[in-house]
Amino acid sequence: MNGWFDMNKSKADDFYFVLKAGNGEVVLTSEMYESKPSADKGIASVQTNSSDDAMYERGTSSDGKFHFNLKAANHQVIGSSQRYTTAESRDAGISSVKQNGNSKTVKDNT
C-alpha cells in the first residue's frame, strides 16, 4: 500500500498535514498554516522536494536523538520528523519520505 497525506485542522483553527507511510506510520509532520490553500502548497512542495537527498537536513538533538527536516528550494522547512534513537532509523525515515512523498492521495480530515 502506498503512503498518503492527512490534512488536519488544529484546535487553534490552523491547518497542517502529516505524511503517512503505507503502514499508517507518520513519517513527516508539517508546520502550521493559516489557510488550507497554504497547506495544499506545502503538500505540493513535499511532492516536489522529497526525492532530492540534498533537501534533507539531518540533525541530532541535545538529548542525543536523531531527526530530520525536509526543506524547500527557498530553505524553508516543509516538514519535520519524529525523534529517532539511532541514525539508521532516522535514515530509514528519510527513505520512507522519499518513497511516499510523491503520493497524490490527500485525506481531508478538516
C-alpha positions in Angstrom: 0.0 0.0 0.0 1.2 3.5 -0.9 1.5 6.4 1.6 -0.8 9.4 1.8 -1.2 12.8 3.3 -3.7 13.5 6.1 -4.9 17.1 6.1 -5.9 18.2 9.6 -7.1 21.3 11.5 -5.7 22.2 14.9 -7.6 23.4 17.9 -6.5 26.9 17.1 -8.0 26.5 13.6 -4.6 26.2 11.8 -4.1 23.7 9.1 -1.3 21.1 9.0 -0.6 17.8 7.3 1.2 14.6 8.1 2.7 12.2 5.6 1.9 8.6 6.4 3.7 5.5 5.1 1.7 2.7 3.6 1.5 1.0 7.1 -0.1 4.2 8.5 3.0 5.4 10.4 3.6 9.1 10.4 6.9 9.9 8.8 6.7 13.7 8.3 4.7 16.5 10.1 4.2 19.9 8.6 4.3 23.3 10.2 1.0 25.1 10.9 -0.6 27.1 8.1 -3.2 29.8 8.5 -5.2 28.6 5.4 -5.9 25.3 3.7 -4.6 26.6 0.3 -1.2 27.3 2.0 -1.2 23.8 3.5 -2.0 22.4 0.0 1.1 24.3 -1.3 3.1 22.6 1.5 2.0 19.2 0.3 2.9 20.2 -3.3 6.3 21.2 -2.0 6.8 17.8 -0.3 5.8 16.1 -3.6 8.4 18.2 -5.4 11.3 18.0 -3.0 11.0 14.7 -1.2 13.0 12.7 -3.7 16.1 15.0 -3.5 18.5 13.9 -0.8 20.0 17.5 -0.7 16.7 18.8 0.7 17.1 16.8 3.9 18.7 18.4 6.9 19.8 15.7 9.3 20.4 16.6 13.0 20.9 15.4 16.5 19.0 17.0 19.4 20.6 17.9 22.7 19.2 14.6 24.2 21.1 12.6 21.6 18.1 11.7 19.5 18.3 11.9 15.7 15.8 13.8 13.5 15.5 15.4 10.1 13.8 18.3 8.4 12.7 18.4 4.7 13.4 21.8 3.2 12.1 23.6 0.1 14.3 25.2 -2.5 13.9 28.5 -0.5 15.4 26.7 2.5 12.1 26.9 4.5 11.3 23.8 6.5 8.3 21.9 4.9 8.1 19.2 7.4 9.9 17.5 10.3 10.4 14.0 11.5 9.9 12.4 14.9 13.0 11.8 17.0 14.8 8.5 16.5 17.1 6.6 18.8 19.6 5.8 16.0 20.9 7.5 12.9 20.0 4.3 11.0 16.3 4.6 12.0 16.4 8.3 11.1 17.8 7.4 7.7 15.1 4.8 7.3 12.5 7.6 8.0 14.1 9.7 5.2 13.9 6.7 2.9 10.2 6.4 3.7 9.5 10.1 3.0 11.4 9.7 -0.3 9.2 6.6 -1.2 5.9 8.1 -0.1 6.3 11.8 -0.6 5.2 11.9 -4.2 1.8 10.4 -3.2 -1.2 12.2 -4.8 -3.6 10.9 -2.1 -4.7 13.5 0.3 -7.3 12.6 3.0 -9.0 15.7 4.1 -9.9 15.5 7.8 -10.8 19.1 8.2 
